[in-house]
Amino acid sequence: MAKVLVADDVVDNVKLLAYELTDHGYEVVTAFDGPQAIAVAYAERPDVILLDIMMPGLDGIEVCRRLKADPELRSIPVIMISALDMDQDVVRGLDAGAQDYVTKPFALPIVLARVRSAARTKADSDTIAEMNTRLSELAITDGLTGLKNHRYFRESLLSLRALTNRQGLPLSLLMMDVDHFKAYNDNFGHPAGDRVLRELATVITGQVRQQDVVARYGGEEFAILLPGADESAIRATATRLRSAIAAVRWPLRSITVSMGAATQAPGGSDLQALIDRADSALYQAKRNGRDRLVVFEEPAVVEIAVA
């Protein structure tokens, strides 16, 4: 059911339009001056607005202009209500962003037809906006795990580096790789391996802070961006992750992960160096026997015990 806002300072006009629209299945909300029309539009988010041009204080043209200037309301179709001899004001209303107009005295079949057309326009606009939002989300989401994908990770790396530099904070990166995952897939099949990755995604997101960014970096590798985190915070995060993973009742065999981390001090800008260092630490963790965290430190890679 479409919702229509009728805004007119003449009470009888509002009653007539509200009655007819309600009788034809519309939900109707009303306003009797310009400021009230804007307030009701914000509160009710109607699908169509019938807006009288001649209202005291704030006329319909200015109301329409303000509605169309607001990103949250500009998609609502506005139908101006005018008198027969107000052609110039109709032009001004259309220039302000109105979709259509109707004239007084009302030809109710025409009013209803134009409301139907405007409601269809709004429904189509909402559908397109929803599809675009969904497509945008899919473009940055890993289809298997539901985590953010590599593309989003790269974009977040840039934005978080800029943010932490402004705040004078470090930016840390924790890379995580499932141990012996190829053998797991070979022994139990790729569907079983996919279930492991999905469960790990759930475990990881439950152990990080709200401001951290978790992404599937590729294959069985995950990346966690930790803005403001120092070595102590990295160690605490790794400890939580290893404990949570160990607590899962994996159906086929136990799962462990190797982790590598690196931190970039405030003012840093070489983001590829941050990735390379975390990746180097990760491979050092695997060479050292897996199921552990290694933190990269200049000039050498130093293992940090977390068990």
For each residue, the residues with C-beta under 8 A, 3 or more apart:
1: 25 26 27
2: 26 27 47 48 115 119 122 123
3: 26 27 28 29 44 45 46 47 48
4: 21 26 27 28 29 46 47 48 49 50 115 119
5: 28 29 30 31 37 40 41 44 46 48 49 50 51
6: 14 17 18 21 28 29 30 31 50
7: 30 31 32 33 34 36 37 40 49 50 51 52 55 60 63
8: 13 14 17 32 50 52 55 81
9: 32 33 52 54 55 56
10: 13 14 52
11: 14 15 32
12: 15 16
13: 8 10 16 17 52 81 104 106
14: 6 8 10 11 17 18 30 32
15: 11 12 18 19
16: 12 13 19 20 106
17: 6 8 13 14 20 21 28 50 106 111
18: 6 14 15 21 22 28 30
19: 15 16 22 23
20: 16 17 23 24 108 111 112
21: 4 6 17 18 24 26 28 112 115
22: 18 19 25 26 27 28
23: 19 20
24: 20 21 112
25: 1 22
26: 1 2 3 4 21 22 115 119
27: 1 2 3 4 22
28: 3 4 5 6 17 18 21 22
29: 3 4 5 6 40 44 46
30: 5 6 7 14 18 40
31: 5 6 7 36 37 39 40
32: 7 8 9 11 14 36
33: 7 9 36 37 55 56 57 58
34: 7 37 38 55 57 58 59 60 62 63
35: 38 39 57 58
36: 7 31 32 33 39 40
37: 5 7 31 33 34 40 41 49 51 55 60 63
38: 34 35 41 42 58 63 66 67
39: 31 35 36 42 43
40: 5 7 29 30 31 36 37 43 44 46
41: 5 37 38 44 45 46 49 67 73 76
42: 38 39 45 72 73
43: 39 40
44: 3 5 29 40 41
45: 3 41 42 73 76
46: 3 4 5 29 40 41 49 76
47: 2 3 4 76 77 118 119 122 123
48: 2 3 4 5 76 77 78 79 115 118 119 122
49: 4 5 7 37 41 46 67 76 77 78 79
50: 4 5 6 7 8 17 79 81 102 111 115
51: 5 7 37 60 63 64 78 79 80 81 98
52: 7 8 9 10 13 55 60 80 81
53: 59 60 61 80 81 82 86 89 90 93
54: 9 59 60 82 83 86 89
55: 7 8 9 33 34 37 52 58 59 60 63
56: 9 33
57: 33 34 35
58: 33 34 35 38 55 62 63
59: 34 53 54 55 62 63
60: 7 34 37 51 52 53 54 55 63 64 80 81 93
61: 53 64 65 80 89 92 93 96
62: 34 58 59 65 66 96
63: 7 34 37 38 51 55 58 59 60 66 67
64: 51 60 61 67 68 78 80 93 96 97 98
65: 61 62 68 69 96 97
66: 38 62 63 69 70
67: 38 41 49 63 64 70 73 74 76 78 97
68: 64 65 73 74 78 96 97
69: 65 66 74
70: 66 67 73 74
71: 74
72: 42
73: 41 42 45 67 68 70 76
74: 67 68 69 70 71 97
75: 122 125 126 129
76: 41 45 46 47 48 49 67 73 122
77: 47 48 49 99 100 118 119 121 122
78: 48 49 51 64 67 68 93 97 98 99
79: 48 49 50 51 98 99 100 101 102 114 115 118
80: 51 52 53 60 61 64 90 93 94 98 100 101 102
81: 8 13 50 51 52 53 60 101 102 103 104
82: 53 54 86 89 90 93 101 102 103 104
83: 54 86 103 104
84: 103 104
85:
86: 53 54 82 83 89 90
87: 90 91
88: 91 92
89: 53 54 61 82 86 92 93
90: 53 80 82 86 87 93 94 101
91: 87 88 94 95
92: 61 88 89 95 96
93: 53 60 61 64 78 80 82 89 90 96 98 101
94: 80 90 91 97 98 101
95: 91 92
96: 61 62 64 65 68 92 93
97: 64 65 67 68 74 78 94
98: 51 64 78 79 80 93 94 101
99: 77 78 79 118 121
100: 77 79 80 114 117 118
101: 79 80 81 82 90 93 94 98
102: 50 79 80 81 82 106 107 110 111 114
103: 81 82 83 84 106 107
104: 13 81 82 83 84
105:
106: 13 16 17 102 103 110 111
107: 102 103 110 111
108: 20 111 112
109: 112 113
110: 102 106 107 113 114
111: 17 20 50 102 106 107 108 114 115
112: 20 21 24 108 109 115 116
113: 109 110 116 117
114: 79 100 102 110 111 117 118
115: 2 4 21 26 48 50 79 111 112 118 119
116: 112 113 119 120
117: 100 113 114 120 121
118: 47 48 77 79 99 100 114 115 121 122
119: 2 4 26 47 48 77 115 116 122 123
120: 116 117 123 124
121: 77 99 117 118 124 125
122: 2 47 48 75 76 77 118 119 125 126
123: 2 47 119 120 126 127
124: 120 121 127 128
125: 75 121 122 128 129
126: 75 122 123 129 130
127: 123 124 130 131
128: 124 125 131 132
129: 75 125 126 132 133
130: 126 127 133 134
131: 127 128 134 135
132: 128 129 135 136
133: 129 130 136 137
134: 130 131 137 138
135: 131 132 138 139
136: 132 133 139 140
137: 133 134 140 141
138: 134 135 141 143
139: 135 136 151
140: 136 137 148 149 151 152 155
141: 137 138 146 147 148 149 152
142: 145 146 147 148 149 215 216
143: 138
144: 194 197 198 216
145: 142 197 198 200 201 216
146: 141 142 198 201
147: 141 142 201 204 205 214 215 216 222
148: 140 141 142 152 153 156 213 214 215 216
149: 140 141 142 152 153 215 216
150: 153 154 215 216 217 218
151: 139 140 154 155
152: 140 141 148 149 155 156 213 215
153: 148 149 150 156 157 213 215 217 223 225
154: 150 151 157 158
155: 140 151 152 158 159
156: 148 152 153 159 160 213 215 225
157: 153 154 160 161 173 225 271 274 275
158: 154 155 161 162 271
159: 155 156 162 163
160: 156 157 163 164 171 213 225 227
161: 157 158 164 165 171 264 268 269 271
162: 158 159 165 166
163: 159 160 166 167 227
164: 160 161 167 168 169 170 171 227 228 266
165: 161 162 168 266 267 268 269
166: 162 163
167: 163 164 228 266
168: 164 165 266
169: 164 227 228 266
170: 164 228 229 230 263 264 265 266
171: 160 161 164 225 226 227 228 229 263 264 268 274
172: 225 226 227 229 230 233 234 261 262 263 264
173: 157 223 224 225 226 261 262 263 264 274 275 278
174: 223 224 226 234 237 238 259 260 261 278
175: 217 221 222 223 224 259 260 261 278 279 281 282
176: 204 221 222 223 224 241 257 258 259 282
177: 181 220 221 222 257 258 259 282 286
178: 181 184 196 197 200 220 221 255 256 257
179: 255 256 257 258 286 290 291
180: 183 184 290
181: 177 178 184 185 193 196 219 220
182: 185 186
183: 180 186 187
184: 178 180 181 187 188 192 193 196 252 253 255
185: 181 182 188 189 190 192 193
186: 182 183
187: 183 184 252
188: 184 185 192 193 252
189: 185 192 193
190: 185 193 194
191: 194 195
192: 184 185 188 189 195 196 252
193: 181 184 185 188 189 190 196 197 220
194: 144 190 191 197 198
195: 191 192 198 199
196: 178 181 184 192 193 199 200 250 255
197: 144 145 178 193 194 200 201 216 220
198: 144 145 146 194 195 201 202
199: 195 196 202 203 248 250
200: 145 178 196 197 203 204 222 245 255 257
201: 145 146 147 197 198 204 205 214 216 222
202: 198 199 205 206
203: 199 200 206 207 241 244 245 248
204: 147 176 200 201 207 208 214 222 224 241
205: 147 201 202 208 214
206: 202 203 244
207: 203 204 237 240 241 244
208: 204 205 212 214 224 226 237
209: 212 226
210:
211: 227 228
212: 208 209 224 225 226 227
213: 148 152 153 156 160 224 225
214: 147 148 201 204 205 208 222 223 224
215: 142 147 148 149 150 152 153 156 222 223 224 225
216: 142 144 145 147 148 149 150 197 201 221 222 223
217: 150 153 175 221 222 223
218: 150 221
219: 181
220: 177 178 181 193 197
221: 175 176 177 178 216 217 218
222: 147 175 176 177 200 201 204 214 215 216 217
223: 153 173 174 175 176 214 215 216 217 278
224: 173 174 175 176 204 208 212 213 214 215 237
225: 153 156 157 160 171 172 173 212 213 215
226: 171 172 173 174 208 209 212 229 233 234 237
227: 160 163 164 169 171 172 211 212
228: 164 167 169 170 171 211 233
229: 170 171 172 226 233 234 237 263
230: 170 172 233 234 263
231: 234 235 263 295 304
232: 235 236
233: 172 226 228 229 230 236 237
234: 172 174 226 229 230 231 237 238 261 263 293 295
235: 231 232 238 239 293 295 304 306
236: 232 233 239 240
237: 174 207 208 224 226 229 233 234 240 241
238: 174 234 235 241 242 259 261 293 304 306
239: 235 236 242 243 306
240: 207 236 237 243 244
241: 176 203 204 207 237 238 244 245 257 259
242: 238 239 245 246 256 257 291 293 306 307
243: 239 240 246 247
244: 203 206 207 240 241 247 248
245: 200 203 241 242 248 255 256 257
246: 242 243 254 256
247: 243 244
248: 199 203 244 245 255
249:
250: 196 199 253 254 255
251:
252: 184 187 188 192
253: 184 250
254: 246 250
255: 178 179 184 196 200 245 248 250
256: 178 179 242 245 246 290 291
257: 176 177 178 179 200 241 242 245 291
258: 176 177 179 282 285 286 290 291 292
259: 174 175 176 177 238 241 282 285 292 293 294
260: 174 175 278 279 280 281 282 283 284 285 293 294 295 296
261: 172 173 174 175 234 238 278 281 293 294 295 296
262: 172 173 274 277 278 280 281 295 296
263: 170 171 172 173 229 230 231 234 274 295
264: 161 170 171 172 173 268 270 271 273 274
265: 170 268
266: 164 165 167 168 169 170
267: 165
268: 161 165 171 264 265 274
269: 161 165
270: 264 273 274
271: 157 158 161 264 274 275
272: 275 276
273: 264 270 276 277
274: 157 171 173 262 263 264 268 270 271 277 278
275: 157 173 271 272 278 279
276: 272 273 279 280
277: 262 273 274 280 281 296
278: 173 174 175 223 260 261 262 274 275 281 282 296
279: 175 260 275 276 282 283
280: 260 262 276 277 283 284 296 301
281: 175 260 261 262 277 278 284 285 294 295 296 301
282: 175 176 177 258 259 260 278 279 285 286 294
283: 260 279 280 286 287
284: 260 280 281 287 288 294 301 303
285: 258 259 260 281 282 288 290 292 293 294 303
286: 177 179 258 282 283 290
287: 283 284
288: 284 285 292 294 303
289: 292
290: 179 180 256 258 285 286
291: 179 242 256 257 258
292: 258 259 285 288 289 303 305 306 307
293: 234 235 238 242 259 260 261 285 303 304 306
294: 259 260 261 281 282 284 285 288 301 302 303 304
295: 231 234 235 260 261 262 263 281 301 302 303 304
296: 260 261 262 277 278 280 281 301 302
297: 300 301 302
298:
299:
300: 297
301: 280 281 284 294 295 296 297
302: 294 295 296 297
303: 284 285 288 292 293 294 295
304: 231 235 238 293 294 295
305: 292
306: 235 238 239 242 292 293
307: 242 292
